[in-house]
Amino acid sequence: MALRSEAISNAALKDGRQVTIRPLAESDRAALTDFGLSLPKDDLLYLEEDFTNPEIIARLANASHAENWRQIVAIADDGSIVAYTSARRVPGWSNHVAELRLIVKPGWRRSGLGMQMAQAIVEAARELGAQKVTVAMLAALKAGQAIFSRLGFAVEGQLARHAIDRNGELHDVVIMSAFLRV
């Protein structure tokens, strides 16, 4: 079993605000619900998980100690969650791979928080024993691609009309990956 880091770090952002970056806890259920409800409708169209669904929030909070899954949140001074990221080891013949997710609340974007969260989740994936990390996102999300490019990720491919949003619109998906030294 991979070692679990329970590290908590305080991070200063480019705009002077401070956040605490730490693992998601079961006690974060209400804050995670508020986070999901605070996301703009357009963001919700493109998320793989529905952060407004109480059953999804319960599943995420209950999985805070899952063996092959790490979830990290950024907490603002008022106790609200302003960013969420996760790494989940893939089962079977790809069990050396971890899939990453990252979402930052709009008022906190372009502050350096996305980069700090991406760095934290890549480290968590390393602690999980992952040798490779992947992230899939809509091709239109250029800022997300830039964050992961700066961390050494490269585009492995683009899947045409691979994602369908909650309005039924089709979107291209970019898959990026990086190999980790474990």
N, C-alpha and C positions, 0 to 999 in steps of 0.2 A: 504494500500500500504506500502511495506517495505521501510524503510529509505535507501537512497542511500548515500554511503560514497564516497566522492570525494577526499579522503586523498591521498596525495602524500608523498612518503617516499624515502629517499636516502638510498641505501644499499651498504655496502662494501662487496666485495666477497673475498673468501679465497685466491685468487691470487693477491689481492690488487686493482683490478679494481673496479670502482664505477658505479652504475646504478641508475636510477630513476624509481621507480615502481609506476604506476598510472593507473587510468582507461583509457581505449581506448577512444579517441575523434574522432569526425567526421573528424577533420583536419588531422588525422593520416593515411588517405587513401593511400597517396603516400608511406609513410614509411612502411605501412603494405604490400603494393604491393612489395616493395623492399625486405622485409623480406621473403615473399613467394618465390620470384624469387631467393633468396640467399640459400634456403634450398637445400641440395643435392637431386639428383634424387631418391636415395634409400629412403630418408625420405618421399618424396612425394608419394611414392608407398603405404605407410601405413597410411596416414592421412585421416580421415573421410571427412574433407573439403579440397577442392583443393585450396591451397593458391596461386596458379598461375593464377587462373581464375578471371578476372576482375569483373564478376558478383558476385562472392562469396565475394571478397574483398569489393565491394560496399555494399552488404548485411550486412557484419560484421560492417563496419564503420557506416552505417545508423542505426544500432541497438544499438548504443552506449548509448542510453537513454531508451532502452526497459525496461518495468516494471519488467519482470521476467527473465532477463538475465544480467549478469555482465561479463565484459571483462576487463582484466588487461594486461598491457604491461610493459616490462622493456626497458628503453631507455638508450642507451650508451651515452657517452660524445659527440659523433659526431651527435647525434640526430636520429640514426638508432634504429629500434626495434630489440632487440636481444632475446626476449622471449614473448610468448603470452599464456594467459590462460583464460578460461571462465567457468562460472557456469550458467546453464540454468535450471530453475524450470520445472519439468515435469507436463504437464496438467492432469486434470482428477483425478482419484482416487489415484494417486501417487503425488499429488501436494505438498506434504511435502518433496519430494525428489528433489535434484539438481544433474544434471549430470555435471561432470567436464571434461575439456580438458586442456592439457598442452603440449607446444612444445618450446624447447629451441634451438637456433641456435648452430650448432656443435662447433664452436670455444669458446662457452660460457658454455659448459657442464662441469661437474665435478668441477665447481667453487663455488658451493653452491647456484647458481641462481635458479635451479630447485626447491630446497627446499623452498627458500624464496617466489617464485611464488606460490608454492603449499600452503604454509601457508596463503598467501594473498588471494587466491581464496577460500579457506575453510572459512576464515573470511567473505568474500563477500557473500558466500552462507548462512552463519549464518545470515547476515544482510538481506538477501532475505526472511528469515523466514524458511529456510530449516531445517528439523529435521534430515535428513539423506542425505549423499552425496555419490555418486557412481562415479567410474572412470573405464572405459573399455579400455584395451590396449592389444596389441598383447602379447601373452605369452612369446615371445622371448625378450621382453623389460624388462630385469631384473633390470636395473638402475631405471626405472620409478616405478616399483613395490617396490623397496627399499625405494624410497622417500616417497611414500604413506604409506608404512608399518611403517616408523618412525613417521608418524603423527597419528598412531593408526588405520589405515585402515586394514581390514582383507579380505582375498580372500573369496568371496561368491560362486564363481563357475568358471568353465572353460568351454567354449563352443568350441567344436571340429569343426575345419574347418568352422568357423563362419564368418570370414572376407575374402574378396577377394581383392587382390591388383590390381593396374592398369595394371599389366601384366597377370592377370587371375589366379595367384597362390592363393591357399587357406591357411589360417593361423588360429591357435587356438587363442581365445580371453579369457583373464582373466578379471573377474569383481571383483573389490574391493569396499568395502564400509566402512563407519564409521557413527556413530550416533553423532549428535551435541547436545550440551546443548544450548537451545535458551533462 
